[in-house]
Amino acid sequence: RQVHGAWVLARAYKAFGGEDLKNAVDRVIDNLLPQTFDTVAETSFLLLALSNLASNDPRRELMKDLAEKLWRSVDLPHGRISTHNNPDDPSPELYQDYFPGQVLLALAVAGEQNVTAIDEERLRRSFQYYRHCFRYKRNFGQVTWLLLAFSKWSQVTGDRDFADLVFEIADWLLGYQQDKTGAFINDHQSDTPGYTTAVYLEGIAAALKIADKTRYDIYSDSLTRGFGFVDQLIIQERDRAILPNIDYALGGLRQGLYYSEIRTDFVQHSLSAILNLRSSA
């Protein structure tokens, strides 16, 4: 969550500026740089955070090495991504729905910024492998990261196959959005609908970036209704009368309509969805 938070904060500073955000970004990235990571997820999010720094920031020089590590995690010939540095980790399968999409997103951004050469064989093999996983071993945990990754790869390469997979996933996901509330029901959150709606809005906003006119209107409507639901979960000034220390809670995203729990990753995903939508406008 800390490394994911660094990425979200860096994007927020790039979008909105402000000394407080800049200081927060610098502190969290400088804290992460000396660390040794166990998973490709941490490497991916650090690369993504660095990609949002100013072009003359010397810390960006680390992006090339990070990208090379991520390319090496794509095993040939099948394209499956090794999620942990320790091959004896007892539960790597648990992470296959999440970490590979994060790796592919980070590599797409690195390719877009010309800090790494695109390994065409590894990219194609991994695309085919995870497209197959989505089609035949589908899980809600896959959808947002695959949408983010292949929307970006579609923009970087212009490859129609990547766009087609984005539309396939997004169109499937919209089947789980409630007409009345705008929330997404799923088996990803036990008390759905709730905070996971923000997670899926990240993916739909990414799909919006490459959508044709028909899908653009459909995805825009989905985002409007989805953010209407998420707005109900966000603690705002309207809640001051019922919270004794609202200044500590403003902007927090609650777990659900009838739950008050807030976690940093809830907030990170809601802010990330907002940033994705802003960049799609």
C-alpha positions in Angstrom: 0.0 0.0 0.0 2.9 2.4 0.7 4.4 2.0 -2.8 1.0 2.2 -4.4 0.4 5.3 -2.4 3.6 6.8 -3.7 2.4 6.4 -7.3 -1.0 7.9 -6.5 0.6 10.9 -4.6 3.0 11.5 -7.5 0.2 11.6 -10.0 -1.8 13.9 -7.7 1.1 16.3 -7.4 1.7 16.2 -11.2 -2.0 17.0 -11.7 -2.6 19.6 -9.0 0.8 20.9 -7.7 1.2 22.2 -4.2 4.2 22.2 -1.8 2.5 19.8 0.6 2.0 17.2 -2.0 5.5 17.6 -3.4 7.0 17.2 0.1 4.8 14.1 0.7 5.9 12.6 -2.6 9.6 13.2 -1.9 9.4 11.8 1.6 7.7 8.5 0.5 9.9 7.9 -2.5 13.1 8.7 -0.6 11.9 6.2 2.0 11.3 3.5 -0.5 14.5 3.8 -2.6 16.9 2.0 -0.2 14.5 -0.9 0.3 14.7 -4.3 -1.2 11.4 -5.6 -2.6 10.1 -9.1 -2.5 7.4 -8.8 -5.2 7.1 -7.3 -8.7 4.1 -5.2 -7.5 6.4 -3.1 -5.3 8.9 -2.7 -8.2 6.1 -1.8 -10.6 4.6 0.9 -8.4 8.0 2.4 -7.6 8.7 2.7 -11.4 5.2 4.2 -11.9 5.9 6.7 -9.1 9.2 7.7 -10.6 7.6 8.1 -14.0 5.6 11.0 -12.7 8.6 13.0 -11.4 10.0 16.0 -13.3 12.1 15.0 -16.3 15.2 16.4 -14.7 14.8 14.6 -11.4 17.8 12.3 -11.0 15.8 9.6 -9.3 14.2 8.8 -12.7 17.5 7.2 -13.7 16.4 4.2 -11.7 13.5 3.5 -14.0 15.6 1.7 -16.6 16.9 -0.9 -14.1 13.4 -1.4 -12.6 12.0 -1.9 -16.1 14.6 -4.5 -16.9 13.8 -6.4 -13.7 10.1 -6.4 -14.7 10.8 -7.7 -18.2 12.8 -10.5 -16.7 9.8 -11.5 -14.6 7.9 -12.5 -17.8 8.8 -16.1 -18.2 9.1 -17.6 -21.7 7.7 -19.2 -23.7 4.3 -19.1 -22.0 4.3 -15.4 -20.8 3.3 -16.0 -17.2 4.8 -13.4 -14.8 6.7 -14.5 -11.7 5.2 -12.4 -8.9 7.8 -13.0 -6.2 11.6 -12.9 -6.2 11.6 -16.0 -4.0 10.4 -18.9 -6.2 9.6 -21.0 -3.1 7.0 -18.5 -1.9 4.1 -20.8 -0.8 1.2 -18.8 -2.3 2.2 -17.1 -5.6 -1.0 -18.2 -7.3 -3.0 -15.8 -5.1 -1.3 -12.9 -6.7 -1.7 -13.8 -10.3 -5.0 -11.8 -10.6 -3.3 -8.6 -9.5 0.5 -8.3 -9.9 0.8 -9.2 -13.6 -1.4 -6.3 -14.7 0.6 -4.0 -12.5 3.8 -5.2 -14.1 2.4 -4.7 -17.6 1.1 -1.2 -16.8 4.5 -0.2 -15.5 6.3 -1.5 -18.5 3.8 0.3 -20.8 4.6 3.6 -19.1 8.3 2.9 -19.2 8.0 2.2 -22.9 5.9 5.3 -23.5 8.7 7.4 -21.8 11.5 5.7 -23.8 13.3 4.4 -20.7 13.1 0.8 -21.9 13.1 -1.0 -25.2 9.9 -3.0 -25.7 10.5 -6.7 -25.6 8.0 -7.7 -28.3 8.1 -11.4 -27.6 7.5 -11.1 -23.8 4.8 -8.5 -24.4 2.9 -10.7 -26.9 3.3 -13.9 -24.9 2.1 -12.2 -21.6 -0.8 -10.6 -23.4 -2.0 -13.9 -24.8 -1.5 -15.7 -21.4 -3.5 -13.1 -19.4 -6.1 -12.7 -22.0 -6.6 -16.5 -21.8 -6.8 -16.2 -17.9 -9.5 -13.6 -18.1 -11.5 -15.6 -20.6 -11.3 -19.0 -18.8 -10.3 -18.3 -15.2 -12.1 -14.9 -14.7 -11.8 -13.0 -11.4 -12.8 -9.5 -10.4 -9.3 -8.9 -9.2 -7.9 -9.0 -12.7 -10.1 -6.5 -14.4 -8.9 -3.1 -13.3 -5.2 -3.9 -13.7 -5.7 -5.5 -17.1 -7.8 -2.5 -18.2 -5.1 0.0 -17.1 -2.3 -2.0 -18.6 -3.7 -2.7 -22.0 -5.3 0.6 -22.4 -1.8 2.1 -22.0 -0.3 -0.5 -24.3 -2.9 0.3 -26.9 -1.9 3.9 -26.8 1.8 3.1 -26.9 1.7 0.6 -29.8 -1.6 1.3 -31.6 -2.1 -2.5 -31.5 -5.8 -3.2 -32.0 -5.6 -6.5 -30.1 -4.9 -4.6 -26.9 -7.8 -2.3 -27.4 -10.1 -5.2 -28.2 -9.2 -6.9 -24.9 -9.9 -3.6 -23.0 -13.4 -3.4 -24.5 -14.0 -7.1 -23.8 -13.2 -6.7 -20.2 -15.0 -3.3 -19.7 -18.1 -4.5 -21.4 -18.2 -7.6 -19.2 -17.7 -5.4 -16.1 -20.5 -3.1 -17.0 -22.9 -6.0 -16.6 -22.3 -5.9 -12.9 -23.1 -2.2 -12.4 -26.4 -1.5 -10.8 -28.8 0.6 -12.7 -30.3 2.2 -9.6 -27.3 3.0 -7.5 -24.4 3.1 -10.0 -22.4 0.8 -7.8 -20.7 -2.4 -9.0 -21.7 -5.6 -7.3 -19.0 -8.3 -7.2 -17.5 -11.2 -5.3 -14.4 -9.1 -4.6 -15.9 -7.4 -1.5 -18.0 -9.5 0.9 -20.3 -6.6 1.7 -20.7 -5.2 -1.8 -21.5 -2.7 -3.1 -19.0 -0.4 -1.5 -15.4 0.9 -1.9 -14.6 -1.6 -4.7 -16.7 0.5 -7.0 -13.9 3.1 -7.0 -11.5 0.3 -8.1 -13.6 -0.6 -11.1 -14.0 3.1 -12.0 -10.2 3.3 -12.4 -10.5 0.7 -15.1 -13.5 2.1 -16.9 -11.8 5.5 -17.0 -8.8 3.9 -18.6 -11.0 2.2 -21.2 -12.6 5.6 -21.9 -9.3 6.9 -23.1 -9.3 4.6 -26.2 -13.0 4.2 -26.7 -14.8 4.8 -30.0 -17.8 7.2 -30.0 -20.4 4.6 -29.0 -18.4 3.1 -26.2 -17.3 6.6 -25.1 -20.9 7.5 -24.3 -21.5 4.2 -22.6 -18.4 4.4 -20.4 -19.0 8.1 -19.6 -22.5 7.2 -18.4 -21.0 4.4 -16.3 -18.5 6.8 -14.7 -21.1 9.4 -14.0 -23.3 6.9 -12.2 -20.4 5.2 -10.5 -18.9 8.4 -9.1 -22.4 9.4 -7.9 -22.3 6.3 -5.7 -18.7 6.8 -4.6 -19.5 10.4 -3.6 -21.9 9.0 -1.0 -19.0 7.1 0.6 -16.6 10.1 0.8 -16.5 12.0 4.0 -17.1 15.7 3.3 -18.1 18.9 5.0 -21.7 17.8 4.9 -20.7 15.2 7.6 -19.3 17.7 10.1 -22.3 17.6 12.4 -21.8 13.9 13.1 -18.0 13.6 13.3 -16.2 15.1 16.3 -12.8 15.5 14.4 -13.8 15.8 10.8 -10.5 17.5 9.8 -8.8 14.1 10.3 -11.3 12.3 8.1 -12.1 14.7 5.2 -11.7 12.9 1.9 -11.8 9.4 3.4 -13.6 6.7 1.6 -15.8 4.5 3.7 -16.0 0.8 3.2 -19.7 1.0 2.3 -22.9 2.9 2.8 -23.5 1.4 6.2 -19.9 1.0 7.3 -17.5 3.6 8.7 -14.2 1.9 8.3 -11.6 3.7 6.2 -8.4 2.3 4.9 -5.6 4.1 3.1 -6.0 1.8 0.0 -9.7 2.7 -0.2 -8.7 6.4 -0.4 -5.9 5.7 -2.8 -8.1 3.9 -5.3 -10.8 6.6 -5.2 -8.2 9.3 -5.8 -6.7 7.2 -8.6 -10.1 6.8 -10.2 -10.5 10.6 -10.1 -7.1 11.1 -11.6 -7.8 8.6 -14.4 -11.0 10.3 -15.2 -9.3 13.8 -15.2 -6.7 12.6 -17.7 -9.4 11.1 -19.9 -11.3 14.4 -20.2 
